[in-house]
Amino acid sequence: MQVILGAGGAIGKPLAAELRRMNIPVRLVSRHPEPAQEGDECVSADLLDAPAMLKAVRGCDVAYLTVGLTYSTKVWRAQWPIVMHNAIEACAATGCRLVFFDNVYSYGPVEGPMTEDTPIRPTAEKGKVRAQIEGKLREAMRTGKLTAMIVRSADFYGPDAPMSFTDALVFRRLREGKAPQWMVSPDHLHSLTYTPDAARATALLGNTPDAWGQVWHLPTAPAITGNSFLELANRAAGTNQKPMVLGKGILRIAGWFVPVVREGQELIYQSDRDYVFDCTRFNARFPDFRITPMEEGVRACIQMQS
C-alpha cells in the first residue's frame, strides 16, 4: 500500500493512476478524497492534525507528500512547517518512507541551469518557507530518523493543471478566443515540466531502491522561449492570436486587485531571465524514460481542455 497525501491536485491524480498501473494499492488522502476507480481506499484527513497524519500513513510502505496549500505567504508560514513536521513524525513512527514533491523556490534567482546541487539561497518569502521545511526533512534523513527523498519540478503545464500559469494565461485564454499572455519576457528560455511525466517519474522513483536519500530533478523537456511555447499553443489550437506581454508594471497594478498575482510578485525573477531546469541526473539513471516532447504535451493540453 502506498499513500498520496494531497491526492486531488495536478500531481496527486496522475500519480495515483501511475501507481495503479504498477499494480500498487493506493490510499488517497485529502480533506474530501474521491476514488478514481474501484478499489481505491479513501481517507479524509486534515494534515495539520498529527493523529490524522499518523492514521493516514499507518500500514503504508511509501507516502507521497503532494499537498497543495493556498497560495499565500501567510498560509505557507503558518501551515507548511506543521504539515512537514507531522509527515516526518508519522513516517518515522510507522517506518513509512516519504517522497516530498517540491518546487524550485528555495533556490532563489539562479544564473545558469538549476541542478540538484544548486545552493539553497531563497530571496522570496515562499522560497524561505520551502527552504525551512526542506531543511527539517534533510536533517531527519541525515540522522536516520526516516528514509526519504526530495523530488523537484519546474513550473507545471499539463492537461489537468488548472492552477498553472500556462493554463491561466495560455490554454484557457485560447479556449475562450482570447489572445494568450506571457509574463515579463517571452524571449527568455523557460523550463516547463509536463505533469503526467512528473507523476510517472515520481512513482518510478518511489519504487526504485537506490533512489532514496537523494534529491531528484524530475524529467523535463529542454527549455524553450515563451515565444516558442506560445507559437506551439497557437498551432495546436488552430489559431493565430497575437500574444500579449504582461510587463512588471501591469503585474504590479493587477496585484492590487488579484490576490494570486500579488502573491506571485516576489517570484518575478523566474520570468525576467532564463529559467532552465536540468534533469541530467534522472536521465542518466533512467535512460529509457520517455520525456514528452513539448509540442506533444501542448497539443494534449489543448485537446483535453477544449
VENZI-V891505 format. One record per residue. RES is the residue in three letters. PHI is phi in whole degrees, 0 to 359 (* if undefined). Layout:
res phi
RES PHI
RES PHI
This chain:
res phi
MET *
GLN 235
VAL 239
ILE 252
LEU 268
GLY 103
ALA 275
GLY 259
GLY 266
ALA 295
ILE 257
GLY 303
LYS 296
PRO 293
LEU 296
ALA 300
ALA 296
GLU 294
LEU 296
ARG 297
ARG 298
MET 272
ASN 62
ILE 255
PRO 298
VAL 238
ARG 251
LEU 258
VAL 235
SER 194
ARG 294
HIS 223
PRO 289
GLU 232
PRO 294
ALA 273
GLN 203
GLU 300
GLY 104
ASP 295
GLU 266
CYS 246
VAL 231
SER 275
ALA 207
ASP 263
LEU 287
LEU 279
ASP 259
ALA 300
PRO 300
ALA 292
MET 296
LEU 299
LYS 297
ALA 295
VAL 264
ARG 300
GLY 86
CYS 251
ASP 271
VAL 223
ALA 243
TYR 251
LEU 268
THR 240
VAL 299
GLY 245
LEU 273
THR 311
TYR 283
SER 212
THR 302
LYS 299
VAL 293
TRP 299
ARG 299
ALA 281
GLN 254
TRP 299
PRO 301
ILE 291
VAL 301
MET 294
HIS 302
ASN 296
ALA 294
ILE 298
GLU 294
ALA 294
CYS 291
ALA 295
ALA 288
THR 254
GLY 81
CYS 284
ARG 277
LEU 239
VAL 252
PHE 260
PHE 273
ASP 240
ASN 247
VAL 252
TYR 302
SER 291
TYR 289
GLY 74
PRO 296
VAL 231
GLU 263
GLY 95
PRO 294
MET 274
THR 236
GLU 296
ASP 262
THR 299
PRO 299
ILE 274
ARG 221
PRO 291
THR 247
ALA 278
GLU 298
LYS 295
GLY 295
LYS 293
VAL 295
ARG 297
ALA 296
GLN 298
ILE 286
GLU 296
GLY 300
LYS 298
LEU 291
ARG 299
GLU 294
ALA 295
MET 292
ARG 297
THR 275
GLY 80
LYS 296
LEU 206
THR 261
ALA 207
MET 210
ILE 243
VAL 243
ARG 241
SER 233
ALA 280
ASP 305
PHE 276
TYR 212
GLY 173
PRO 289
ASP 226
ALA 231
PRO 293
MET 267
SER 283
PHE 291
THR 294
ASP 289
ALA 293
LEU 263
VAL 244
PHE 296
ARG 295
ARG 291
LEU 298
ARG 296
GLU 269
GLY 77
LYS 255
ALA 290
PRO 290
GLN 233
TRP 219
MET 269
VAL 68
SER 214
PRO 279
ASP 272
HIS 274
LEU 290
HIS 215
SER 280
LEU 223
THR 266
TYR 281
THR 301
PRO 298
ASP 294
ALA 298
ALA 293
ARG 297
ALA 290
THR 296
ALA 297
LEU 296
LEU 296
GLY 294
ASN 237
THR 243
PRO 306
ASP 273
ALA 273
TRP 289
GLY 80
GLN 229
VAL 255
TRP 233
HIS 272
LEU 287
PRO 300
THR 217
ALA 297
PRO 306
ALA 298
ILE 231
THR 285
GLY 302
ASN 301
SER 292
PHE 295
LEU 295
GLU 295
LEU 299
ALA 294
ASN 300
ARG 296
ALA 294
ALA 275
GLY 70
THR 238
ASN 221
GLN 286
LYS 283
PRO 294
MET 250
VAL 257
LEU 267
GLY 287
LYS 299
GLY 295
ILE 297
LEU 295
ARG 297
ILE 294
ALA 299
GLY 296
TRP 294
PHE 249
VAL 242
PRO 304
VAL 295
VAL 290
ARG 300
GLU 293
GLY 272
GLN 301
GLU 290
LEU 253
ILE 296
TYR 298
GLN 285
SER 243
ASP 258
ARG 203
ASP 297
TYR 234
VAL 242
PHE 253
ASP 261
CYS 240
THR 301
ARG 299
PHE 296
ASN 300
ALA 289
ARG 283
PHE 233
PRO 295
ASP 268
PHE 289
ARG 268
ILE 275
THR 296
PRO 301
MET 304
GLU 299
GLU 293
GLY 294
VAL 296
ARG 299
ALA 296
CYS 295
ILE 295
GLN 293
MET 293
GLN 258
SER 278
